[in-house]
Amino acid sequence: MQIDAVSANEQQAVSRIAGALAHELNNPLQGVLSLVSVALRESRLDERGQARLEQIHHGVSRLSRTVASLSAIYENLPRPPDLVPLSDLLNSLSDALAEQGFHVQTHPEQTDISVYCFSPELVRLMSDLFQEHTPDPGTVHLTSWANFTGAGFRCELGPDAADPDHGEWTSLEELSGVSGLAVLVDELVKLSEGRVEFRWSDSDLTGMRLWMRSA
């Protein structure tokens, strides 16, 4: 991927501004989150009041995770996408999902290939996106494949994930009201000249399907 001097300078400026903004936002957010956590432990509110505090805590936690993801991404961009073995990418994603409490099962059809992507940022965003939209972590299935132009993998939640025809895959352009994390995933994949589709059940994310160009 070629980045000319003008666009690189512009991207660096945008990255610095976005990274600084994310950092400045995250500091007060962490303070609010700490105060709400203390209030949850020490308050003598009735059940209704306690529920409202928990809603505030959940909302601030979600915002804090999103800001942290933005900060991690913009601190490292712009740069050309990394050439990463697909097996390493899947292993990193499996580890990140496991840290979020998911049980991961892999179904590798093809991993002996390298692809272009922003690996650490993409892994973080995907695991955060699953955690944000899945209140009760279950089993995530990772399935990979390849052809002469690139490689792809599916990252799906639930017992029907092994069936590639289960559910409907949808591009971000056809969705509305989705998480900002999904937008970031989509943008990172596009920067690598790849594409991503999502699968949703009501308000919960149940899967992502990515294709990335290979070496």
N, C-alpha and C positions, 0 to 999 in steps of 0.2 A: 504494500500500500504506500503510495507516494503522497507526501504532504509538502506543498510548496511553502516558501518562506512566509508569504503574507498570511496564508491561512493558519500556519503554525503559530505565528505571533498572535493572531487573533484568538486562536484556541487557548494559547497559554494565558492570555489576559483573562479570558472568560473562566478558565480553570482556577486561576489565582483568586478572582473575585468570589466564585462559587465556593471554593474551599474555605476562604476566610469567613464568608457569611455563614457557612455551615458550622464552623468552629465557634463563632460568636453566638449562634443560636443554641448550640448544644450546652454551653456553660450554664445559662439560666435554666434551661430545661432540666438539667441534672439537679439543680438546686430545688426546683419545684417538685421533681420526682422524689427527692429525699424528704422534703417536708410532708408530702402526701403519704409517704410510707410511714413516717412517724405518727401522723394523724390516724392512720389506719390501726396502728398498734395501740395507741393511747386514748383514742376517742371513746366517749361514752354515749355516742349517738344511738338512736334506735335503729332497727333493721333497715328502714328506708334510707336514713341518713348514711348508714354504712355502705349500702348499695351504691349510693351516689358517689361516695368517696372512691369506691372501687372502680366505677366508671371513669372518674377523673384519672385515676392511676393508670388504667388501661390505655386511655387516650393519650396521655403524656408519654407513656412508655412507647407506644406505637410511633408517635412523632419523633421521639428521641432516636429510635432505631433507624428511621428514615433519614434523619439528619446525619447520623453517624455513617450511614451508607453513602450518602452524598459526599461527605467529607473524604471518605476512603477512596472514592472514585476520582474526584477532581484533584486530589493531591497527586495522582499518578498520571493524569492525562494533560496534554495530548502525547501520544507515542504510537508507533505502529503496533498492530496486534502481535502477540507472541505466537510462535509456532510451538504448539504443545502436543505431546502424545495424547491421543484420546483416552488411553487407559489411565494416564496421570490425572487428566481432568475429571474423569468419572470417580477415581479414588478420592480426590479432594472433595468433590461434591458429596460423595457418600459419607466421608468423615464429618463434613459440615452439617449435614442433615442429622447424623447420629448425635452430634452435640446439641441439636435442637430437640432431641427426644424421639426422633423417628427410628423405626427399624427399617433397614435398607436391604433389599434383595436385588442382586444384579443378574441380568440376563444378556450377557455379551454375545452378540452375533458377529461383531467386528470391532476390535480395539487396536489392531496392529497398524495404525495410521496416525499421522499428525495433522492437526487442524490449526487454523488461525483464529485466535480469540484473545480476549482480555481475561485470562484465566482466574486470577485471584479475585478480581472485582465481580466477575460473573458468578462465581461460586458463592460469594457472600450474598449477593442480591437474591439468587435463587433460593438459598436456604432461608434467608430472612422472609422472602415472599411466602414460602410454604408455611413458615411458623406463624406469620401474621394472619393468614387466612385459614388456619387449621387449629382450632382450639383444643382438639383431642388428637395428638399425633398418633398415627398408625403406621402402616407399612408402606414404604415408598419403593416402587419398582423402577430400576434403571435398565433400559434396553438400548443397545447401540447397533448401528448398521453403517454400511459404506457403499459408495459407487465410484465411478471413474472421475467424478467432479468434486467429491467431498464426502463428508461423513455426518452422521446425525445421531441423536439419542433422544429417547423419551424418558421423562421423569414424572411418574404418575403415582397417585395415591389411591389405595383401595384394592379390594379383592378382584375387581374386574380389569385391573391395569394390564394384565398379561394379554388381553384381547385387544389388538390394535384397532379393531372396528368399533370398540365400545365408546360411546359418546361422540361429541362433535368438536373438532379442532377449529379454533377461531383466531384470526389475526387481530392484532391490537386495534387496527382501524375499524373493525366491526364491533368492538366492545365499547361500552360507555360506563363511566363511573368506576373504573378499576383503580387499583392502588397505584400510587406514583412509582412504587418499586417495579411494577410490571412495565411501566414506561421506560425506566432506566435499563431493565433487562433488554427490552426491545431495541433501545438506542445502542447499547454496547454491542449487541449482535450485528446490527446494521453497520456499525463502524468496522466490523470485521468482514463485511460483505456476506453475511449470513442472513438467516431469517429465523423467526421464532413464532410459534402458535401456542395458544393457551386453551385449556379446557376448564370450564367453570360449572359448578352445580349450585344454583341459587347464588349466594354471595361467597361461597367458598371455592378456592382454587383446588382443582383436582389433578392438574397435569400441565406440563410444558413439553413441547416438542421442538427441538432445535436442529437446524442444518447449518453446517459450517464448511467453508472451502478447505480443501486439503493442500498439502505441499505438492 
